[in-house]
C-alpha cells in the first residue's frame, strides 16, 4: 500500500496508516484494500495462476468494527474471490476480548479463510492465548530477522518460535528477509515460508504480473 501525493510524492504506510487509525478512516480504507487486493488476485488467478493466495493485514480498529467477519465475506462475494485463497494477518494485540476474537476468527475459518498471527515475538506474546486462537500461520516479526546474522540471542528466539509454531501444527512465516545468509539460517531452522526484499521489493500490479508470468519471484 502506497499513497502517491500530488506534491509530496510517494508516502510510506508507516506515515499515513497511523493517521488513518487515529481518525477511524482505516475501517473504510481497509475494506477498500481488501476488495482491490482480492480483485487483483482474482485477475492473476484467471491469468494462469489458479492457486495464487493473497495475504492482507487487518488493523485493530477494522477488526473491532461492527460485523467485521460478515463484511469480509460480503466483499469476497462481491469480487467473486474464493475465501480459501485469502489469508488475513491479525496481531495478538487485537485479542483483548478473547472469546469474541475467537468467534470472529472461527467464523472466517469456517468459510475457508486462512488466519495468520502477525508480529509474533514482539510486545506481549502469550502462549496461553496462542493455543486458543483458530490460526493457520505464525509470522515472525522482521526485527528478529534483522539480527539473525549478528551476535545476539535472536537466532535462538527465532528457532524457538519456529519449533513452537510447528508443535501447534502452524506453518511459520518469517518476514524481512534481505540477505541470502538470513534465508539460509531460516531454512536450516525449518521455517516454512519467507518474505522480504531478498525476493522482491513492493511493486506495481503490472510488474508483479510480469513476475507471475515467469513463474518466479526471485
GUTORZA-806054 format. One line per field, with one value per atom (N, C-alpha, C): y, z, x; atom name; residue number from 0. Coordinates in nm, 3 decimals. Atoms other than C-alpha are relative to their C-alpha. Layout:
N
Y: Y_...
Z: Z_...
X: X_...
atom: CA_...
seq: NUM_...
//
This chain:
218
Y: -0.119_0.000_0.124_-0.125_0.339_0.113_-0.117_0.686_0.093_-0.089_0.887_0.139_-0.136_1.253_0.091_-0.088_1.523_0.090_-0.088_1.735_-0.071_0.065_1.506_-0.129_0.123_1.209_-0.124_0.126_0.853_0.006_-0.004_0.835_-0.143_0.135_0.520_-0.028_0.037_0.328_0.035_-0.031_0.388_0.143_-0.141_0.756_0.020_-0.032_0.753_-0.101_0.098_0.430_0.037_-0.043_0.554_0.114_-0.110_0.871_-0.053_0.061_0.660_-0.074_0.067_0.457_0.101_-0.100_0.769_0.062_-0.067_0.919_-0.096_0.099_0.594_-0.030_0.023_0.616_-0.138_0.130_0.288_-0.108_0.102_0.090_0.002_-0.013_0.224_-0.033_0.027_0.213_-0.149_0.143_-0.144_-0.082_0.070_-0.258_0.020_-0.028_-0.088_-0.083_0.079_-0.257_-0.146_0.141_-0.596_-0.029_0.021_-0.559_0.011_-0.021_-0.424_-0.111_0.106_-0.683_-0.131_0.125_-0.973_0.007_-0.018_-0.832_-0.020_0.014_-0.808_-0.146_0.140_-1.157_-0.090_0.077_-1.292_0.011_-0.022_-1.140_-0.088_0.081_-1.309_-0.149_0.141_-1.641_-0.040_0.027_-1.623_0.010_-0.021_-1.528_-0.107_0.112_-1.862_-0.034_0.030_-1.867_-0.039_0.035_-2.054_-0.017_0.025_-2.127_0.116_-0.116_-1.777_0.042_-0.046_-1.669_0.143_-0.139_-1.310_0.015_-0.026_-1.203_0.148_-0.139_-0.884_0.029_-0.045_-0.701_0.059_-0.057_-0.617_0.086_-0.090_-0.319_-0.033_0.029_-0.335_0.066_-0.067_-0.080_-0.068_0.073_-0.271_-0.130_0.127_-0.598_0.018_-0.026_-0.440_0.068_-0.067_-0.273_-0.097_0.085_-0.400_-0.091_0.096_-0.714_-0.018_0.012_-0.742_-0.126_0.126_-1.108_-0.007_0.004_-1.075_0.098_-0.098_-0.767_-0.058_0.064_-0.960_-0.098_0.100_-1.239_0.066_-0.074_-0.987_0.051_-0.053_-0.829_-0.113_0.115_-1.171_-0.044_0.038_-1.249_0.103_-0.107_-0.911_-0.012_0.008_-0.969_-0.144_0.140_-1.344_-0.062_0.053_-1.445_-0.113_0.118_-1.789_0.027_-0.026_-1.748_-0.085_0.091_-2.039_0.060_-0.062_-1.814_0.134_-0.124_-1.530_-0.033_0.012_-1.501_0.135_-0.124_-1.238_-0.001_-0.012_-1.119_0.086_-0.070_-1.023_-0.010_0.003_-0.947_-0.038_0.039_-1.072_0.118_-0.119_-0.714_0.022_-0.013_-0.742_-0.090_0.104_-1.027_0.038_-0.043_-0.820_-0.069_0.079_-0.986_-0.136_0.125_-1.342_-0.078_0.080_-1.513_0.059_-0.066_-1.254_-0.017_0.014_-1.271_-0.141_0.139_-1.649_-0.025_0.015_-1.629_0.058_-0.066_-1.386_-0.082_0.076_-1.585_-0.137_0.133_-1.916_0.008_-0.017_-1.783_0.012_-0.018_-1.674_-0.130_0.127_-2.001_-0.105_0.097_-2.199_0.018_-0.029_-2.032_-0.021_0.032_-2.122_0.101_-0.104_-1.800_-0.049_0.037_-1.860_0.117_-0.101_-1.676_-0.009_-0.007_-1.562_0.092_-0.083_-1.435_0.078_-0.085_-1.142_0.056_-0.068_-0.982_-0.080_0.081_-1.275_0.019_-0.020_-1.226_0.142_-0.141_-0.851_0.031_-0.037_-0.683_-0.113_0.104_-0.925_-0.120_0.121_-1.264_-0.110_0.095_-1.506_-0.136_0.135_-1.879_-0.049_0.043_-1.924_0.049_-0.052_-1.703_-0.072_0.061_-1.852_-0.138_0.137_-2.206_-0.006_-0.002_-2.098_0.059_-0.070_-1.899_-0.094_0.079_-2.060_0.062_-0.061_-1.992_-0.107_0.088_-2.142_0.030_-0.044_-1.939_0.080_-0.081_-1.787_0.079_-0.086_-1.490_0.068_-0.056_-1.390_0.142_-0.140_-1.015_0.022_-0.031_-0.862_0.042_-0.045_-0.725_-0.115_0.116_-1.078_-0.039_0.034_-1.140_0.088_-0.096_-0.828_-0.028_0.030_-0.963_-0.144_0.141_-1.322_-0.020_0.017_-1.271_0.075_-0.072_-1.057_-0.089_0.077_-1.179_0.034_-0.028_-1.164_-0.129_0.120_-1.414_-0.020_0.005_-1.351_-0.133_0.124_-1.666_-0.112_0.101_-1.881_0.023_-0.032_-1.698_-0.040_0.036_-1.747_-0.151_0.146_-2.119_-0.048_0.037_-2.142_0.027_-0.034_-1.964_-0.098_0.097_-2.194_-0.134_0.128_-2.501_0.006_-0.017_-2.364_-0.006_0.001_-2.298_-0.139_0.136_-2.646_-0.093_0.084_-2.803_0.023_-0.032_-2.630_-0.021_0.029_-2.750_0.126_-0.123_-2.398_0.007_-0.030_-2.303_0.132_-0.118_-2.044_0.083_-0.096_-1.735_0.095_-0.100_-1.509_0.115_-0.116_-1.156_0.078_-0.087_-0.903_-0.063_0.064_-1.135_0.088_-0.087_-0.923_-0.059_0.057_-1.142_-0.151_0.145_-1.492_-0.071_0.063_-1.567_-0.015_0.008_-1.490_-0.113_0.105_-1.717_-0.138_0.129_-1.999_-0.043_0.031_-1.978_-0.044_0.033_-1.983_-0.136_0.131_-2.283_-0.109_0.095_-2.460_-0.024_0.012_-2.390_-0.058_0.062_-2.531_0.096_-0.097_-2.208_-0.037_0.047_-2.283_0.100_-0.103_-1.952_0.124_-0.123_-1.639_0.112_-0.114_-1.290_0.113_-0.112_-0.977_0.050_-0.064_-0.760_-0.091_0.094_-1.050_-0.062_0.059_-1.195_0.106_-0.110_-0.871_0.116_-0.118_-0.517_0.027_-0.035_-0.378_0.060_-0.040_-0.326_0.021_-0.025_-0.225_-0.132_0.121_-0.481_-0.045_0.035_-0.465_-0.078_0.068_-0.565_-0.137_0.130_-0.841_-0.096_0.084_-0.968_-0.060_0.051_-0.999_-0.109_0.102_-1.190_-0.131_0.119_-1.428_-0.073_0.064_-1.488_-0.079_0.074_-1.605_-0.111_0.101_-1.824_0.010_-0.019_-1.674_0.133_-0.124_-1.416_0.041_-0.034_-1.401_0.063
Z: 0.000_0.000_0.000_0.008_-0.105_-0.031_0.028_-0.110_-0.087_0.090_-0.411_0.006_-0.022_-0.316_-0.115_0.115_-0.585_0.024_-0.031_-0.404_0.075_-0.085_-0.157_-0.060_0.063_-0.390_0.073_-0.062_-0.254_0.151_-0.147_0.116_0.053_-0.053_0.311_0.092_-0.090_0.501_0.146_-0.139_0.827_0.036_-0.023_0.784_0.003_0.010_0.677_0.067_-0.064_0.829_0.146_-0.137_1.192_0.003_0.007_1.092_-0.033_0.035_0.932_0.120_-0.122_1.255_0.097_-0.097_1.469_-0.038_0.045_1.258_-0.024_0.026_1.202_-0.147_0.145_0.824_-0.038_0.028_0.847_-0.028_0.023_0.853_-0.146_0.140_0.516_-0.093_0.081_0.379_-0.003_-0.008_0.498_-0.087_0.084_0.324_-0.148_0.140_0.002_-0.040_0.027_0.023_-0.019_0.010_0.082_-0.135_0.127_-0.222_-0.119_0.112_-0.454_-0.008_-0.001_-0.347_-0.050_0.043_-0.395_-0.147_0.141_-0.728_-0.088_0.076_-0.849_0.003_-0.011_-0.719_-0.086_0.085_-0.895_-0.147_0.138_-1.221_-0.027_0.018_-1.172_-0.002_0.000_-1.096_-0.138_0.132_-1.422_-0.111_0.099_-1.599_0.011_-0.002_-1.533_0.134_-0.135_-1.156_0.091_-0.068_-1.024_0.151_-0.143_-0.678_0.076_-0.063_-0.601_0.125_-0.126_-0.241_0.028_-0.034_-0.119_0.152_-0.145_0.238_0.025_-0.026_0.383_0.149_-0.139_0.708_0.041_-0.054_0.924_0.120_-0.112_1.160_0.118_-0.120_1.517_-0.004_0.007_1.452_-0.101_0.099_1.144_0.060_-0.060_1.338_0.100_-0.103_1.612_-0.053_0.057_1.373_-0.003_-0.003_1.379_-0.123_0.108_1.171_-0.090_0.079_1.064_-0.086_0.074_0.964_-0.114_0.106_0.770_-0.112_0.103_0.591_-0.088_0.078_0.484_-0.100_0.087_0.344_-0.109_0.101_0.165_-0.112_0.099_-0.007_-0.088_0.078_-0.114_-0.101_0.090_-0.262_-0.112_0.100_-0.441_-0.111_0.101_-0.617_-0.051_0.045_-0.667_0.028_-0.039_-0.474_0.100_-0.085_-0.316_0.135_-0.132_0.063_0.030_-0.025_0.055_-0.043_0.049_-0.122_0.068_-0.076_0.133_0.135_-0.130_0.432_0.069_-0.076_0.694_0.111_-0.101_0.914_0.115_-0.120_1.267_0.106_-0.107_1.578_0.132_-0.131_1.934_0.076_-0.068_2.047_-0.028_0.033_1.880_0.087_-0.071_2.112_0.144_-0.136_2.417_0.054_-0.037_2.423_-0.069_0.063_2.363_-0.057_0.046_2.335_-0.126_0.118_2.087_-0.120_0.107_1.884_-0.058_0.045_1.869_-0.085_0.076_1.749_-0.140_0.130_1.469_-0.090_0.080_1.352_-0.038_0.029_1.375_-0.113_0.108_1.155_-0.136_0.126_0.890_-0.044_0.035_0.905_-0.046_0.040_0.873_-0.146_0.141_0.532_-0.088_0.078_0.428_0.010_-0.013_0.512_0.091_-0.083_0.647_0.093_-0.101_0.961_0.035_-0.036_1.030_0.120_-0.117_1.369_-0.032_0.048_1.270_0.116_-0.095_1.451_0.127_-0.120_1.688_0.056_-0.064_1.940_0.045_-0.041_1.983_0.101_-0.097_2.263_0.097_-0.095_2.483_-0.077_0.072_2.315_0.101_-0.100_2.522_-0.063_0.051_2.454_0.043_-0.046_2.657_-0.093_0.098_2.406_-0.132_0.130_2.103_-0.015_0.011_2.183_-0.017_0.015_2.180_-0.135_0.121_1.857_-0.119_0.123_1.538_-0.109_0.094_1.315_-0.086_0.094_1.025_-0.009_0.015_1.024_0.122_-0.102_1.277_-0.068_0.076_1.148_0.094_-0.082_1.299_-0.047_0.032_1.314_-0.063_0.073_1.090_0.093_-0.091_1.392_0.039_-0.030_1.467_-0.121_0.122_1.106_-0.017_0.019_1.101_0.090_-0.092_1.390_-0.010_0.013_1.271_-0.019_0.031_1.144_0.097_-0.100_1.440_0.122_-0.120_1.770_0.109_-0.094_1.952_0.024_-0.026_2.104_-0.101_0.091_1.813_-0.073_0.075_1.626_0.085_-0.089_1.930_0.018_-0.016_1.972_-0.125_0.126_1.604_-0.008_0.004_1.626_0.097_-0.100_1.940_-0.052_0.053_1.773_-0.110_0.106_1.471_0.060_-0.065_1.697_0.068_-0.065_1.893_-0.105_0.106_1.572_-0.053_0.054_1.439_0.102_-0.103_1.773_0.007_0.002_1.730_-0.138_0.137_1.369_-0.082_0.077_1.234_-0.097_0.089_0.932_0.045_-0.051_1.021_-0.117_0.100_0.809_0.068_-0.052_0.863_-0.100_0.087_0.725_0.013_-0.006_0.649_-0.048_0.051_0.469_-0.108_0.095_0.286_-0.049_0.036_0.268_-0.016_0.021_0.145_0.129_-0.125_0.479_0.096_-0.084_0.662_-0.048_0.058_0.425_0.034_-0.028_0.478_0.145_-0.142_0.857_0.025_-0.018_0.841_-0.059_0.058_0.608_0.090_-0.092_0.849_0.122_-0.117_1.134_-0.034_0.040_0.931_-0.024_0.030_0.857_-0.131_0.116_0.607_-0.114_0.102_0.425_0.037_-0.025_0.386_-0.090_0.082_0.262_0.031_-0.022_0.219_-0.128_0.117_-0.014_-0.073_0.068_-0.088_-0.121_0.109_-0.304_-0.099_0.087_-0.437_0.085_-0.070_-0.334_-0.037_0.035_-0.326_-0.141_0.141_-0.689_-0.045_0.059_-0.912_-0.044_0.050_-1.022_-0.135_0.132_-1.372_0.013_-0.017_-1.252_0.064_-0.062_-1.028_-0.102_0.106_-1.325_-0.089_0.081_-1.527_0.074_-0.079_-1.243_0.002_-0.003_-1.219_-0.135_0.134_-1.594_-0.021_0.008_-1.548_0.104_-0.106_-1.254_0.096_-0.089_-1.045_0.072_-0.077_-0.767_0.046_-0.039_-0.737_-0.119
X: 0.084_0.000_0.087_-0.074_0.141_-0.098_0.080_-0.008_0.085_-0.072_0.106_-0.064_0.052_0.058_0.045_-0.030_0.047_0.120_-0.114_0.307_0.112_-0.099_0.482_0.057_-0.048_0.526_-0.049_0.039_0.519_0.016_-0.001_0.427_-0.011_-0.005_0.511_-0.120_0.111_0.238_0.029_-0.035_0.430_-0.035_0.034_0.341_-0.151_0.143_-0.024_-0.093_0.087_-0.159_-0.030_0.033_-0.123_-0.102_0.096_-0.312_-0.139_0.128_-0.584_-0.059_0.045_-0.602_-0.061_0.044_-0.638_-0.134_0.123_-0.915_-0.116_0.104_-1.105_-0.020_0.010_-1.066_0.052_-0.061_-0.874_-0.104_0.104_-1.201_-0.043_0.039_-1.316_0.116_-0.119_-0.962_0.030_-0.027_-0.917_-0.095_0.096_-1.235_0.032_-0.038_-1.125_0.122_-0.120_-0.784_-0.035_0.041_-0.945_-0.064_0.068_-1.170_0.094_-0.092_-0.899_0.105_-0.101_-0.640_-0.057_0.064_-0.880_-0.039_0.034_-0.998_0.124_-0.124_-0.637_0.049_-0.041_-0.555_-0.088_0.093_-0.864_0.041_-0.046_-0.735_0.122_-0.121_-0.396_-0.033_0.041_-0.567_-0.053_0.059_-0.762_0.104_-0.106_-0.439_0.109_-0.094_-0.272_0.061_-0.052_-0.213_-0.115_0.125_-0.517_0.010_-0.014_-0.375_0.064_-0.062_-0.246_-0.078_0.059_-0.309_0.042_-0.031_-0.325_-0.009_-0.001_-0.232_-0.022_0.038_-0.379_0.004_-0.003_-0.304_-0.134_0.122_-0.604_0.036_-0.030_-0.591_-0.090_0.076_-0.716_-0.138_0.130_-0.994_-0.091_0.079_-1.105_-0.053_0.038_-1.109_-0.113_0.101_-1.321_-0.124_0.118_-1.564_-0.119_0.120_-1.925_-0.008_0.022_-1.990_0.123_-0.123_-1.626_0.002_-0.010_-1.641_-0.101_0.101_-1.966_0.035_-0.039_-1.830_0.110_-0.106_-1.519_-0.062_0.063_-1.736_-0.084_0.077_-1.960_0.091_-0.094_-1.659_0.052_-0.046_-1.530_-0.105_0.110_-1.869_-0.015_0.014_-1.881_0.104_-0.108_-1.547_0.019_-0.004_-1.611_0.137_-0.130_-1.299_-0.018_0.011_-1.264_0.067_-0.059_-1.210_0.123_-0.113_-0.965_0.133_-0.123_-0.714_0.029_-0.022_-0.735_0.063_-0.064_-0.503_-0.008_0.010_-0.584_0.105_-0.105_-0.297_-0.051_0.046_-0.401_0.110_-0.099_-0.195_-0.065_0.052_-0.229_-0.058_0.051_-0.292_-0.149_0.142_-0.634_-0.087_0.075_-0.733_-0.032_0.028_-0.827_-0.125_0.118_-1.169_0.017_-0.041_-1.052_-0.118_0.113_-1.391_-0.063_0.056_-1.521_0.093_-0.099_-1.199_-0.002_0.005_-1.212_-0.124_0.124_-1.573_0.013_-0.018_-1.482_0.090_-0.096_-1.181_-0.055_0.058_-1.368_-0.102_0.098_-1.649_0.069_-0.073_-1.399_0.066_-0.067_-1.205_-0.101_0.102_-1.529_-0.039_0.028_-1.571_0.122_-0.119_-1.217_0.112_-0.103_-1.028_0.112_-0.114_-0.676_0.034_-0.033_-0.562_0.148_-0.142_-0.205_0.016_-0.030_-0.085_0.127_-0.108_0.136_0.083_-0.090_0.434_0.023_-0.018_0.472_0.141_-0.129_0.752_0.023_-0.012_0.700_-0.110_0.101_0.513_-0.028_0.038_0.319_-0.051_0.038_0.317_-0.033_0.045_0.115_-0.029_0.023_0.133_-0.138_0.132_-0.184_-0.109_0.096_-0.367_0.017_-0.029_-0.196_-0.064_0.050_-0.305_-0.152_0.145_-0.671_-0.045_0.040_-0.667_-0.012_0.013_-0.801_0.087_-0.095_-0.500_0.066_-0.069_-0.306_0.149_-0.138_0.017_0.045_-0.064_0.255_0.110_-0.091_0.451_0.100_-0.106_0.786_0.032_-0.022_0.848_0.138_-0.123_1.117_0.114_-0.105_1.304_0.092_-0.083_1.427_0.085_-0.074_1.529_0.122_-0.107_1.742_0.120_-0.109_1.951_0.049_-0.036_1.986_0.150_-0.142_2.341_0.091_-0.079_2.453_0.021_-0.030_2.591_-0.102_0.109_2.257_-0.078_0.081_2.010_-0.113_0.115_1.769_-0.011_0.008_1.865_-0.062_0.058_1.779_-0.149_0.142_1.448_-0.078_0.066_1.361_-0.018_0.011_1.436_-0.107_0.100_1.223_-0.141_0.132_0.928_-0.041_0.029_0.954_-0.041_0.033_0.953_-0.136_0.131_0.654_-0.111_0.101_0.463_-0.026_0.015_0.527_-0.066_0.062_0.429_-0.150_0.142_0.092_-0.062_0.046_0.059_-0.027_0.009_0.105_0.117_-0.111_0.310_0.062_-0.070_0.574_0.054_-0.045_0.642_0.099_-0.093_0.944_0.006_-0.001_0.932_0.130_-0.117_1.202_0.129_-0.121_1.444_0.063_-0.068_1.701_0.132_-0.129_2.011_-0.009_-0.005_2.092_0.036_-0.041_2.256_-0.118_0.120_1.931_-0.090_0.083_1.740_0.057_-0.065_1.993_-0.021_0.021_1.964_-0.143_0.142_1.584_-0.034_0.021_1.587_0.056_-0.063_1.821_-0.089_0.087_1.576_-0.138_0.126_1.286_-0.115_0.105_1.098_-0.069_0.076_0.819_-0.005_0.022_0.773_0.080_-0.074_0.984_-0.051_0.034_0.912_0.097_-0.090_1.119_0.062_-0.060_1.321_0.099_-0.089_1.557_-0.070_0.079_1.279_-0.045_0.042_1.136_-0.048_0.048_1.054_-0.147_0.138_0.697_-0.006_0.005_0.592_-0.143_0.131_0.305_-0.063_0.065_0.044_0.056_-0.053_0.192_0.131_-0.129_0.539_-0.019_0.027_0.404_-0.059_0.057_0.204_0.108_-0.111_0.525_0.077_-0.068_0.690_-0.079_0.084_0.396_0.001_-0.002_0.407_0.127_-0.126_0.768_0.006_0.009_0.660_0.117_-0.114_0.938_-0.013_0.004_0.951_0.139_-0.136_1.329_0.071
atom: N_CA_C_N_CA_C_N_CA_C_N_CA_C_N_CA_C_N_CA_C_N_CA_C_N_CA_C_N_CA_C_N_CA_C_N_CA_C_N_CA_C_N_CA_C_N_CA_C_N_CA_C_N_CA_C_N_CA_C_N_CA_C_N_CA_C_N_CA_C_N_CA_C_N_CA_C_N_CA_C_N_CA_C_N_CA_C_N_CA_C_N_CA_C_N_CA_C_N_CA_C_N_CA_C_N_CA_C_N_CA_C_N_CA_C_N_CA_C_N_CA_C_N_CA_C_N_CA_C_N_CA_C_N_CA_C_N_CA_C_N_CA_C_N_CA_C_N_CA_C_N_CA_C_N_CA_C_N_CA_C_N_CA_C_N_CA_C_N_CA_C_N_CA_C_N_CA_C_N_CA_C_N_CA_C_N_CA_C_N_CA_C_N_CA_C_N_CA_C_N_CA_C_N_CA_C_N_CA_C_N_CA_C_N_CA_C_N_CA_C_N_CA_C_N_CA_C_N_CA_C_N_CA_C_N_CA_C_N_CA_C_N_CA_C_N_CA_C_N_CA_C_N_CA_C_N_CA_C_N_CA_C_N_CA_C_N_CA_C_N_CA_C_N_CA_C_N_CA_C_N_CA_C_N_CA_C_N_CA_C_N_CA_C_N_CA_C_N_CA_C_N_CA_C_N_CA_C_N_CA_C_N_CA_C_N_CA_C_N_CA_C_N_CA_C_N_CA_C_N_CA_C_N_CA_C_N_CA_C_N_CA_C_N_CA_C_N_CA_C_N_CA_C_N_CA_C_N_CA_C_N_CA_C_N_CA_C_N_CA_C_N_CA_C_N_CA_C_N_CA_C_N_CA_C_N_CA_C_N_CA_C_N_CA_C_N_CA_C_N_CA_C_N_CA_C_N_CA_C_N_CA_C_N_CA_C_N_CA_C_N_CA_C_N_CA_C_N_CA_C_N_CA_C_N_CA_C_N_CA_C_N_CA_C_N_CA_C_N_CA_C_N_CA_C_N_CA_C_N_CA_C_N_CA_C_N_CA_C_N_CA_C_N_CA_C_N_CA_C_N_CA_C_N_CA_C_N_CA_C_N_CA_C_N_CA_C_N_CA_C_N_CA_C_N_CA_C_N_CA_C_N_CA_C_N_CA_C_N_CA_C_N_CA_C_N_CA_C_N_CA_C_N_CA_C_N_CA_C_N_CA_C_N_CA_C_N_CA_C_N_CA_C_N_CA_C_N_CA_C_N_CA_C_N_CA_C_N_CA_C_N_CA_C_N_CA_C_N_CA_C_N_CA_C_N_CA_C_N_CA_C_N_CA_C_N_CA_C_N_CA_C_N_CA_C_N_CA_C_N_CA_C_N_CA_C_N_CA_C_N_CA_C_N_CA_C_N_CA_C_N_CA_C_N_CA_C_N_CA_C_N_CA_C_N_CA_C_N_CA_C_N_CA_C_N_CA_C_N_CA_C_N_CA_C_N_CA_C_N_CA_C_N_CA_C_N_CA_C_N_CA_C_N_CA_C_N_CA_C_N_CA_C_N_CA_C_N_CA_C_N_CA_C_N_CA_C_N_CA_C_N_CA_C_N_CA_C_N_CA_C_N_CA_C_N_CA_C_N_CA_C_N_CA_C_N_CA_C_N_CA_C_N_CA_C_N_CA_C_N_CA_C_N_CA_C_N_CA_C_N_CA_C
seq: 0_0_0_1_1_1_2_2_2_3_3_3_4_4_4_5_5_5_6_6_6_7_7_7_8_8_8_9_9_9_10_10_10_11_11_11_12_12_12_13_13_13_14_14_14_15_15_15_16_16_16_17_17_17_18_18_18_19_19_19_20_20_20_21_21_21_22_22_22_23_23_23_24_24_24_25_25_25_26_26_26_27_27_27_28_28_28_29_29_29_30_30_30_31_31_31_32_32_32_33_33_33_34_34_34_35_35_35_36_36_36_37_37_37_38_38_38_39_39_39_40_40_40_41_41_41_42_42_42_43_43_43_44_44_44_45_45_45_46_46_46_47_47_47_48_48_48_49_49_49_50_50_50_51_51_51_52_52_52_53_53_53_54_54_54_55_55_55_56_56_56_57_57_57_58_58_58_59_59_59_60_60_60_61_61_61_62_62_62_63_63_63_64_64_64_65_65_65_66_66_66_67_67_67_68_68_68_69_69_69_70_70_70_71_71_71_72_72_72_73_73_73_74_74_74_75_75_75_76_76_76_77_77_77_78_78_78_79_79_79_80_80_80_81_81_81_82_82_82_83_83_83_84_84_84_85_85_85_86_86_86_87_87_87_88_88_88_89_89_89_90_90_90_91_91_91_92_92_92_93_93_93_94_94_94_95_95_95_96_96_96_97_97_97_98_98_98_99_99_99_100_100_100_101_101_101_102_102_102_103_103_103_104_104_104_105_105_105_106_106_106_107_107_107_108_108_108_109_109_109_110_110_110_111_111_111_112_112_112_113_113_113_114_114_114_115_115_115_116_116_116_117_117_117_118_118_118_119_119_119_120_120_120_121_121_121_122_122_122_123_123_123_124_124_124_125_125_125_126_126_126_127_127_127_128_128_128_129_129_129_130_130_130_131_131_131_132_132_132_133_133_133_134_134_134_135_135_135_136_136_136_137_137_137_138_138_138_139_139_139_140_140_140_141_141_141_142_142_142_143_143_143_144_144_144_145_145_145_146_146_146_147_147_147_148_148_148_149_149_149_150_150_150_151_151_151_152_152_152_153_153_153_154_154_154_155_155_155_156_156_156_157_157_157_158_158_158_159_159_159_160_160_160_161_161_161_162_162_162_163_163_163_164_164_164_165_165_165_166_166_166_167_167_167_168_168_168_169_169_169_170_170_170_171_171_171_172_172_172_173_173_173_174_174_174_175_175_175_176_176_176_177_177_177_178_178_178_179_179_179_180_180_180_181_181_181_182_182_182_183_183_183_184_184_184_185_185_185_186_186_186_187_187_187_188_188_188_189_189_189_190_190_190_191_191_191_192_192_192_193_193_193_194_194_194_195_195_195_196_196_196_197_197_197_198_198_198_199_199_199_200_200_200_201_201_201_202_202_202_203_203_203_204_204_204_205_205_205_206_206_206_207_207_207_208_208_208_209_209_209_210_210_210_211_211_211_212_212_212_213_213_213_214_214_214_215_215_215_216_216_216_217_217_217
//
